[in-house]
Amino acid sequence: MASENYTEENIRSLDWKEHIRLRPGMYIGKLGDGSSSDDGIYILVKEVVDNSIDEFVMGAGKTIEINIKEGEVSIRDYGRGIPLGKVVDVVSKINTGAKYDSKAFKKSVGLNGVGSKAVNALSDYFMVQSVRDGQTKVAVFERGALIEDEPVKETSLRKGTKIVFRPDGSIFKNYRFATEYIEKMLWNYAYLNPGLTIVYNGTKIHSENGLKDLLKDNLDGEVIHDIIHLKEEDIELALTHAEKSQSDQYYSFVNGQHTTQGGTHQSALREALVKTLRDFYNKNFDASDIRESVVAAISIKVIEPVFESQTKTKLGSTDMGPGLTTVRTFVNDFVKRQLDNFLHKNEGIAEVIYKKILRAEKERKELSGIKKLARERAKKASLHNRKLRDCRIHYNDQKNERRLDTTLFITEGDSASGSITKSRDVNTQAVFSLKGKPLNCYGLTKKVVYENEEFNLLQAALNIEEGLEDLRYNNVVIATDADVDGMHIRLLLITFFLQFFPELVKEGHLFILQTPLFRVRNKKETHYCYSEEEKRAALLKLGVKAEITRFKGLGEISPDEFKHFINEDIRLDPVMLSKEATIEELLGFYMGKNTPQRQEFIIENLRVEKDLFEQEVEKS
C-alpha cells in the first residue's frame, strides 16, 4: 500500500478563530441545541457573564443586565470597562487579558484568556462596547472576523462593558435558549454573590443570604432541622437534612463556577462531614448512614484553580493555591472547627441529626440482605447482556473528552430496542430494554428498587445507588412510542426517578426522545414531521400528491431512518422541575388517586390523542 506523501504542504497553521471553529469542543465542551444545561450555547453565555461577575467581585458594578430574545444575547455590566485601547485585542487575541495578573484577578474563574474569544469565534454576530471616563469604543465581528472598528468617541453612558452576540446557526444547529436553564445559572450567580442584582429580561434576581438562600429555594419537601450556615474567608457552607430518606445531594462551587461534577472540594466535604460527626458523637457510624439525606451547598475560592475541562464542571486542583494547604485539609479544618462549634451550641439540632443517623443505620441493616441479592442479580444480568447494550465510553471516564455525550436510551419492547441498537453510535450511546410496563412506585419505599428486577437493573446500569458522582451516562433518555401506552410508560419512569433519584432530574440529566409522527415524501424530497403543523407545512411544500406515512411505534422506523433521529438531528425534551410545585405535589397529582382535576388536565393536554383524532377526521 503506497503511503501518502508527507511534505511541507501538509503542514498548515490555523489562526485563533479557525482553530476554535474547527475544534469547538476543546473550548466549550459539547455543542448541543440547548436542550441540555451543559450545551454550548449556555457555556457562551456563562463565559461572558463570568467576566461581569469578576468586575462585581473586584468591587466595580452591582448590577448586570441580561436580555435574550430570538437567539440573540445582550449582557451589560457597570464595571470598570475594558481599557479602550485593548477592546479589540481582548476579544480576538488568544492569551490576551487582565486575568494573568493575579493581583487584579486573584481568584477568578477564567485564567486562560480564551472565554470571550471563543464566544466571538462561534458567533455569526458579536459586538463589544466599552465605556470608560466619558468615552466609548465599539467593535463588531462576524465569526471572529473584525468588520467594524469604530474610533473612540465621547459619551454620557455609564461606565462598563456591553457584549451582544448571536451563536452561529451553522455550528449550533436548531438551537434555542431554555429560560429555565438560564434562570438557574443566573440564580447561582446571585447566591454566590450576595448584594449583586441581575436583571434578566426585566426580572430581578437577587440574594442577600448566599448559599442559605440557595438551599431554601431548592429544597423539595420537608427538612428535619433549620439550615446550618457557616462562613469564613474563601469558604461558605449551607447544610441541612431532608426528612425523606434519600442519597446525599450537593451544590458545589469554585470561584463562582458551578462544579456540577464535583471534584476535590466536594469529596473533601463528604469526607469532613463523616469525620466531624463521628468525632462529635464519639461513635464509628457507617459513612453512608451519616451522609444519608444530607443536602448541602459549598463554595470555595482557590488561587489559579485547575479544572478537568474547559467547561469547568469538575475541580481538579489539590491545593488552594501555589504553596498553600491542600483543598482537602482546608475543607476538613473548616468543617471540623465550624460545624463542631455549631453542634455544641445547638444541642437540639445535634440531637435531631443523631436520631437521623440511627434511623439510617436501621434502614440500611434491614435492606442489606436485599441489596446484596439485588447486586448479584444485576451483575449476572449484565454479564449475559439481557437488558443493557452498553457503549464503549462511560461518563466517569474523566480522560475522554466525549464523556458529556454519553447517553442511555431506555426503550420499550424488542422492536424499538432493536431499531435504536442498530442505529446508535456504539461509542457513546447505550440501550436499556424494558420488559413490559414498569411498576407504579408512587408512595413505595426504596426497598422496591432492589426487589423489582426492572428497577434494580436500571439503577445498576446507571450506577446511581450511592448518588450521581459515578453516573455512567450524562444523558438519560426515555424513548417510548408516542401513543397512550408509551405516554404511560414515560410517566411511570419519571415517577421512579423523582421518587428515588430526584437529583438526576434536578441536575438536568433526564430527557424524553422526540421521534417523528409522520414521514411526508415525494420522488425528490423527504420530510420527517413531529406534529400536525409540521405535516401541513411539508404537504404545502411537496404538494397534495406526496406520500404520508404515520409512524405508530419506534419499531416501525427502519434503522437507516432512525439513525438521524438519535444522532445529528436528535430532538430531546428535558424533564425539568419548576419552583412552583414540590415533587410530592407533582407525584400526588399525576400518580395518586384519580381526581377530576387530573382527568380534565389529561383531556386538555394529551397531544397524541388529539393528533390521532385529527388524522381519523382527515381520513373520513
C-alpha positions in Angstrom: 0.0 0.0 0.0 1.5 3.3 -1.1 2.0 5.8 1.8 0.5 9.3 1.4 3.0 12.0 0.6 4.0 14.0 3.7 5.6 17.3 2.8 5.7 20.9 3.9 2.4 21.4 2.0 0.7 19.1 4.5 1.6 21.4 7.4 -0.7 24.4 8.0 -1.2 26.9 10.8 -4.7 27.9 11.8 -5.4 31.3 13.2 -7.2 31.6 16.5 -10.8 31.8 15.2 -10.2 28.9 12.7 -8.9 26.7 15.4 -11.9 27.4 17.7 -14.4 26.9 15.0 -12.7 23.6 13.8 -12.4 22.2 17.4 -15.2 23.9 19.4 -15.4 21.0 21.8 -11.9 21.9 23.2 -13.2 25.3 24.3 -16.9 24.9 25.2 -17.4 21.1 25.6 -20.3 19.6 23.6 -22.3 21.7 21.2 -25.9 20.6 21.5 -29.1 22.5 20.7 -30.0 24.0 24.1 -32.0 21.0 25.4 -29.3 20.2 28.0 -27.9 22.7 30.6 -24.3 21.9 29.6 -24.9 22.6 25.9 -22.5 25.0 24.2 -24.9 28.0 23.9 -25.1 28.2 27.7 -21.3 28.0 28.0 -21.1 31.0 25.7 -23.5 33.0 27.9 -21.5 31.9 31.0 -18.2 32.9 29.6 -19.4 36.5 29.1 -21.2 36.7 32.4 -18.2 35.4 34.3 -16.3 38.5 33.2 -19.0 40.7 34.5 -19.1 38.8 37.8 -15.4 39.3 38.2 -16.0 43.0 38.0 -18.5 42.8 40.8 -16.1 40.7 42.9 -13.5 43.4 42.4 -16.0 46.0 43.7 -17.0 47.5 40.4 -20.6 47.5 39.4 -23.5 46.0 41.4 -25.9 45.3 38.5 -25.7 43.1 35.4 -28.4 43.4 32.7 -29.0 40.3 30.5 -31.5 40.1 27.7 -32.1 37.0 25.5 -34.5 37.3 22.6 -34.9 35.3 19.4 -31.5 33.7 19.8 -29.6 36.9 20.5 -27.8 37.6 23.8 -27.1 41.0 25.3 -25.0 41.4 28.5 -24.3 44.8 30.1 -22.4 45.3 33.3 -21.4 48.5 35.1 -17.8 47.6 36.0 -14.7 49.4 35.0 -15.0 48.7 31.3 -12.3 47.2 29.1 -9.3 49.6 28.6 -10.4 51.3 25.3 -7.1 50.7 23.5 -7.4 47.0 24.1 -11.0 46.3 23.3 -10.4 44.5 20.0 -7.4 42.6 21.4 -9.3 41.3 24.5 -12.0 39.6 22.4 -9.9 38.5 19.4 -6.4 37.7 20.5 -5.8 34.4 22.3 -3.9 34.6 25.6 -4.7 38.3 25.9 -6.5 39.6 29.1 -6.1 41.0 32.6 -6.6 37.8 34.4 -2.9 36.7 34.0 -2.2 39.5 36.6 -3.0 37.5 39.7 -3.1 40.8 41.7 -6.1 42.0 39.7 -8.0 38.7 39.4 -6.5 36.6 42.2 -9.4 34.1 42.4 -11.1 34.4 39.1 -12.8 31.5 37.3 -11.3 32.2 33.8 -7.5 32.5 33.8 -6.7 31.3 30.3 -7.8 34.3 28.2 -10.0 32.1 25.9 -13.6 32.6 27.0 -14.7 35.8 25.2 -12.6 34.8 22.2 -14.5 31.5 21.9 -17.8 33.4 22.1 -16.6 35.7 19.4 -15.4 32.9 17.1 -18.5 30.8 17.5 -21.0 33.7 16.9 -22.2 34.9 13.5 -22.6 38.4 15.1 -20.5 39.7 18.0 -20.5 43.3 19.3 -18.4 44.6 22.2 -18.7 48.1 23.6 -16.6 49.5 26.5 -17.3 52.8 28.4 -14.6 54.4 30.5 -14.1 58.0 31.7 -16.7 59.6 29.4 -15.5 57.8 26.3 -16.7 54.7 24.4 -15.3 52.2 21.9 -17.3 49.8 19.8 -16.1 46.8 17.6 -18.2 44.4 15.6 -17.2 40.9 14.4 -18.7 38.1 12.2 -17.5 34.6 13.1 -14.4 36.2 14.7 -13.5 38.4 11.8 -13.4 42.2 12.6 -15.9 44.1 10.3 -16.3 47.3 12.2 -13.7 49.1 14.3 -15.2 52.4 15.4 -12.9 55.2 16.8 -13.1 56.2 20.4 -16.0 58.7 20.9 -17.3 60.9 23.7 -20.3 59.6 25.6 -22.6 60.2 28.5 -23.2 56.5 29.1 -22.3 54.9 32.5 -19.0 53.1 32.6 -18.9 49.3 32.0 -19.0 46.7 29.2 -21.7 45.6 26.9 -21.5 42.5 24.7 -24.1 41.3 22.2 -23.8 38.0 20.3 -25.7 35.5 18.3 -24.5 31.9 18.3 -23.6 30.7 14.8 -26.5 28.6 13.5 -24.2 26.6 11.2 -22.4 25.3 14.4 -25.3 25.3 16.9 -28.0 23.8 14.7 -31.6 24.5 15.6 -30.6 25.9 18.9 -32.9 27.6 21.4 -32.3 29.0 24.8 -34.4 27.4 27.6 -35.4 30.1 30.1 -35.3 27.5 32.9 -31.6 26.8 32.4 -30.7 30.5 32.0 -32.6 31.4 35.2 -30.9 28.6 37.2 -27.5 29.7 36.0 -28.2 33.3 37.0 -29.7 32.5 40.4 -26.5 30.6 41.2 -24.5 33.7 40.4 -26.8 35.7 42.7 -26.4 33.1 45.6 -22.7 33.2 45.3 -22.5 37.0 45.2 -24.9 38.4 47.8 -25.7 42.0 47.0 -25.4 41.5 43.3 -28.5 42.3 41.2 -29.0 40.6 37.9 -31.9 41.8 35.7 -32.8 39.0 33.2 -35.4 40.0 30.6 -36.8 42.5 33.0 -36.9 40.2 36.0 -34.8 40.9 39.1 -32.6 38.2 40.5 -31.1 38.9 43.9 -29.9 37.2 47.1 -28.9 38.5 50.5 -28.1 35.3 52.3 -25.9 33.4 49.8 -25.9 29.6 50.0 -28.6 29.6 52.7 -31.0 31.1 50.1 -29.8 28.5 47.6 -30.8 25.6 49.8 -34.0 27.3 50.9 -35.1 27.9 47.3 -34.2 24.5 46.1 -35.3 22.2 48.9 -38.0 19.8 47.9 -40.2 18.6 50.8 -39.6 19.0 54.5 -36.3 19.1 56.4 -35.6 17.9 59.9 -33.7 21.0 61.1 -33.1 24.6 60.2 -30.3 25.3 57.6 -26.9 25.5 59.1 -25.0 28.4 57.5 -21.2 28.7 58.1 -18.8 31.1 56.5 -15.1 32.1 56.7 -12.8 33.7 54.2 -12.7 31.8 50.9 -15.3 29.2 52.1 -19.0 29.0 52.7 -21.2 26.1 53.7 -25.0 25.6 54.0 -26.3 22.3 55.3 -29.5 20.5 56.3 -31.1 17.0 56.2 -34.2 16.0 54.2 -36.9 14.4 56.2 -37.4 11.8 53.5 -34.6 9.2 53.2 -32.5 9.9 50.1 -28.9 9.9 48.8 -26.8 12.9 49.8 -27.1 15.9 47.5 -24.6 18.7 46.9 -24.4 22.0 45.2 -20.7 22.8 44.8 -18.9 25.9 43.5 -15.3 27.1 42.9 -14.6 30.8 42.4 -18.3 31.2 41.4 -18.3 28.3 38.9 -21.0 25.6 39.5 -19.0 22.4 39.5 -21.8 20.0 38.6 -19.5 17.0 38.6 -18.0 17.9 41.9 -14.3 17.5 42.4 -11.7 17.6 45.2 -13.7 20.2 47.2 -16.9 18.2 47.2 -15.1 14.9 48.0 -13.4 16.7 50.9 -16.7 17.9 52.2 -18.2 14.4 52.2 -15.2 13.1 54.0 -15.2 16.0 56.5 -18.9 15.5 57.4 -18.2 11.9 58.2 -15.1 12.6 60.3 -16.6 15.5 62.2 -19.9 13.7 63.1 -18.1 10.6 64.2 -15.9 12.6 66.5 -18.8 14.7 67.8 -21.0 11.7 68.7 -17.9 9.6 69.6 -19.4 6.7 67.5 -17.9 5.0 64.5 -21.0 5.3 62.3 -21.0 3.9 58.8 -20.2 6.7 56.3 -23.4 6.1 54.3 -25.6 6.5 57.4 -24.0 9.8 58.2 -24.4 11.1 54.6 -27.9 9.8 54.1 -30.4 12.6 53.4 -27.7 15.4 53.6 -28.5 18.4 51.4 -25.5 20.8 51.3 -24.0 23.6 49.3 -20.3 24.5 49.4 -18.4 27.3 47.8 -14.6 27.8 48.0 -12.2 30.3 46.4 -8.9 28.9 45.0 -5.9 30.7 43.6 -5.5 29.7 39.9 -7.9 26.7 40.0 -7.3 23.7 37.7 -10.5 22.2 36.2 -10.7 18.9 34.3 -12.2 20.5 31.2 -12.6 23.9 29.6 -16.3 23.9 30.8 -15.0 23.8 34.4 -17.6 21.3 35.7 -15.1 19.4 38.0 -12.4 20.8 40.1 -9.1 19.0 39.7 -6.9 21.2 42.0 -5.5 19.5 45.0 -4.1 22.7 46.6 -5.8 26.1 47.5 -3.0 27.8 45.5 0.7 27.7 44.9 2.5 26.9 48.2 -0.8 26.8 50.1 -2.5 24.0 52.0 -4.4 21.2 50.2 -8.1 21.6 49.4 -8.8 18.5 51.5 -7.1 19.9 54.6 -8.7 23.4 54.1 -12.2 22.0 53.9 -11.7 19.4 56.7 -10.3 22.0 59.1 -13.2 24.4 58.4 -15.9 21.8 58.8 -14.3 20.3 61.9 -14.0 23.8 63.6 -17.2 25.4 62.5 -19.7 22.5 62.5 -18.4 21.1 65.7 -18.8 24.5 67.4 -22.3 24.9 65.9 -23.5 21.5 67.2 -22.1 22.2 70.7 -24.1 25.5 70.8 -27.3 24.0 69.2 -28.0 20.8 71.1 -31.5 20.4 69.7 -30.2 20.2 66.1 -27.4 17.9 67.3 -30.0 15.5 68.8 -32.1 15.5 65.6 -29.1 14.7 63.4 -28.1 11.9 65.8 -31.6 10.3 65.6 -31.5 10.7 61.8 -28.2 8.7 61.6 -29.6 6.0 63.9 -32.7 5.7 61.6 -30.5 5.5 58.5 -28.4 2.8 60.2 -31.5 0.7 61.0 -32.9 1.1 57.4 -29.5 0.1 55.9 -29.3 -3.1 58.0 -32.9 -4.0 57.1 -32.0 -3.7 53.4 -28.5 -5.1 53.5 -29.6 -8.7 52.5 -31.9 -7.5 49.8 -29.2 -5.2 48.4 -26.7 -8.0 48.3 -29.0 -10.3 46.3 -30.0 -7.4 44.0 -26.4 -6.6 43.2 -25.7 -10.3 42.4 -28.8 -10.3 40.1 -27.7 -7.1 38.4 -24.2 -8.4 37.8 -25.4 -11.7 36.4 -27.9 -9.9 34.0 -25.1 -7.6 32.8 -22.8 -10.5 32.1 -25.5 -12.1 30.0 -26.3 -8.8 28.3 -30.1 -9.4 28.7 -31.0 -5.8 29.5 -28.2 -3.5 28.7 -26.4 -3.0 25.4 -23.6 -0.8 26.6 -21.4 1.8 24.9 -17.6 2.0 24.8 -17.2 5.2 26.7 -18.6 5.8 30.2 -19.4 9.0 31.8 -17.0 8.5 34.7 -14.1 8.1 32.3 -12.6 11.6 33.0 -9.9 11.3 30.4 -12.2 11.1 27.5 -13.4 14.4 26.1 -16.6 12.8 24.8 -17.9 11.8 28.2 -20.5 14.6 28.1 -22.0 13.0 25.0 -22.8 9.6 26.6 -26.4 8.6 26.5 -28.6 5.8 27.8 -31.8 5.2 25.8 -34.5 3.5 27.9 -36.8 1.7 25.4 -39.9 -0.5 25.5 -40.2 -3.7 23.5 -37.7 -5.7 21.4 -38.5 -4.0 18.1 -37.8 -0.5 19.4 -34.7 -1.6 21.2 -33.5 -3.3 18.0 -34.0 -0.2 15.9 -32.1 2.0 18.3 -29.4 -0.6 18.9 -28.7 -0.9 15.1 -28.8 2.9 14.6 -26.8 4.2 17.6 -23.3 5.5 17.9 -21.7 2.5 19.7 -19.0 4.7 21.2 -21.3 6.9 23.2 -24.9 5.5 23.1 -26.2 2.6 25.2 -29.6 1.0 25.2 -31.6 -0.4 28.2 -34.6 -2.6 27.2 -37.7 -2.6 29.4 -39.8 -5.7 29.7 -43.4 -4.5 29.9 -44.7 -1.5 31.9 -42.7 -0.5 34.9 -44.3 -0.7 38.4 -46.1 2.4 39.7 -43.8 3.1 42.6 -45.5 6.2 43.9 -45.6 6.1 47.7 -43.4 3.0 47.9 -40.1 2.8 49.8 -36.7 2.3 48.3 -37.0 -1.4 49.1 -38.9 -1.8 45.9 -35.9 -0.6 43.9 -34.0 -3.7 44.9 -36.9 -6.2 44.9 -38.2 -5.1 41.4 -35.9 -6.6 38.7 -36.5 -3.8 36.2 -35.7 -1.0 38.7 -32.8 -2.9 40.2 -31.2 -3.4 36.8 -31.8 0.1 35.7 -30.3 1.5 38.9 -27.3 -0.8 38.3 -26.9 0.3 34.7 -26.8 4.0 35.7 -24.6 3.3 38.7 -26.6 5.7 40.9 -27.2 3.7 44.1 -24.9 5.9 46.1 -25.7 9.2 44.2 -24.7 10.9 41.0 -20.9 11.0 41.4 -20.4 7.9 39.4 -23.3 8.3 37.0 -22.2 6.4 33.9 -24.3 8.3 31.3 -24.7 12.1 31.1 -28.0 11.9 29.3 -30.7 9.5 30.3 -33.3 9.4 27.5 -36.8 7.8 27.8 -37.6 6.5 24.3 -41.2 5.3 24.1 -43.9 5.2 21.5 -45.9 8.4 21.1 -49.2 6.6 22.0 -51.2 6.2 25.2 -49.1 3.2 26.4 -45.9 5.0 25.6 -47.0 8.1 27.5 -47.9 5.9 30.4 -44.5 4.3 30.5 -42.9 7.7 30.3 -44.9 8.8 33.3 -44.0 5.6 35.3 -40.3 6.1 34.6 -40.4 9.7 35.5 -42.1 8.7 38.8 -39.4 6.2 39.5 -36.6 8.9 39.1 -38.5 11.6 41.0 -39.4 9.2 43.8 -35.9 7.7 44.4 -33.3 9.7 42.4 -34.7 13.3 42.2 -31.2 14.7 41.8 -31.0 13.0 38.4 -33.9 15.2 37.3 -32.8 18.3 39.2 -29.3 18.2 37.7 -30.7 18.1 34.1 -29.9 14.5 33.1 -33.3 13.2 32.2 -34.9 13.7 28.7 -37.7 12.5 26.5 -36.8 11.4 23.0 -39.0 13.0 20.3 -39.4 10.9 17.2 -41.4 11.8 14.1 -45.1 11.1 13.9 -45.2 11.3 10.1 -43.0 10.9 7.0 -44.0 13.1 4.0 -42.2 12.5 0.8 -42.3 12.6 -3.0 -39.8 11.4 -5.5 -37.4 14.3 -4.7 -37.7 15.1 -1.0 -38.5 13.5 2.3 -39.7 15.4 5.4 -40.0 13.9 8.9 -42.7 15.7 10.9 -43.1 15.8 14.6 -46.5 17.4 14.7 -49.6 18.1 12.7 -48.3 21.6 12.0 -45.1 20.3 10.5 -47.0 17.8 8.4 -49.2 20.5 7.0 -46.1 22.6 6.2 -44.5 19.6 4.4 -47.6 19.0 2.3 -47.7 22.6 1.3 -44.1 22.4 0.1 -44.3 18.9 -1.6 -47.9 19.1 -2.9 -51.0 17.1 -2.2 -49.7 14.0 -4.1 -47.0 13.5 -1.5 -47.0 10.1 0.3 -47.8 10.3 4.0 -46.7 7.6 6.4 -47.9 7.6 10.1 -45.4 6.0 12.4 -47.3 4.2 15.1 -44.2 3.0 17.0 -40.5 3.2 17.2 -40.1 -0.3 15.8 -41.8 0.8 12.6 -39.0 3.2 11.8 -36.1 1.5 9.9 -32.6 1.7 11.4 -31.4 3.7 8.4 -34.0 6.3 9.1 -33.8 6.0 12.9 -30.1 7.0 13.0 -31.0 10.5 12.0 -33.3 10.9 15.0 -30.8 9.8 17.6 -27.7 11.4 16.3 -27.2 14.7 14.4 -30.9 15.5 14.2 -31.9 14.3 17.7 -34.7 16.2 19.4 -34.7 15.9 23.2 -37.2 17.5 25.6 -35.7 18.0 29.0 -37.6 16.9 32.1 -37.5 20.0 34.3 -39.0 20.9 37.6 -40.4 24.3 38.3 -40.2 26.0 41.7 -44.0 26.3 41.9 -44.6 22.7 42.9 -42.8 20.1 45.1 -42.0 16.6 43.8 -44.6 15.2 46.3 -47.3 17.5 44.9 -46.4 16.6 41.4 -46.5 12.8 42.0 -49.6 13.1 44.1 -51.4 14.8 41.2 -50.2 12.5 38.4 -49.8 9.2 40.2 -52.1 9.4 43.2 -55.8 8.6 43.3 -57.8 9.8 40.3 -59.1 13.3 40.7 -61.5 15.3 38.5 -58.7 17.9 38.1 -56.3 15.3 36.6 -58.9 13.9 34.3 -59.5 17.4 33.0 -55.8 18.1 32.6 -55.3 14.9 30.6 -58.2 15.7 28.3 -56.8 19.2 27.6 -53.1 18.3 27.2 -52.8 14.8 25.7 -51.5 15.9 22.3 -51.1 12.4 20.9 -54.8 11.6 21.3 -55.7 14.9 19.5 -53.3 14.1 16.7 -54.9 10.6 16.2 -58.4 12.1 16.3 -57.5 14.7 13.7 -56.0 12.1 11.5 -59.2 10.0 11.6 -61.2 13.1 10.7 -59.0 13.7 7.7 -59.4 10.2 6.5 -63.2 10.4 6.7 
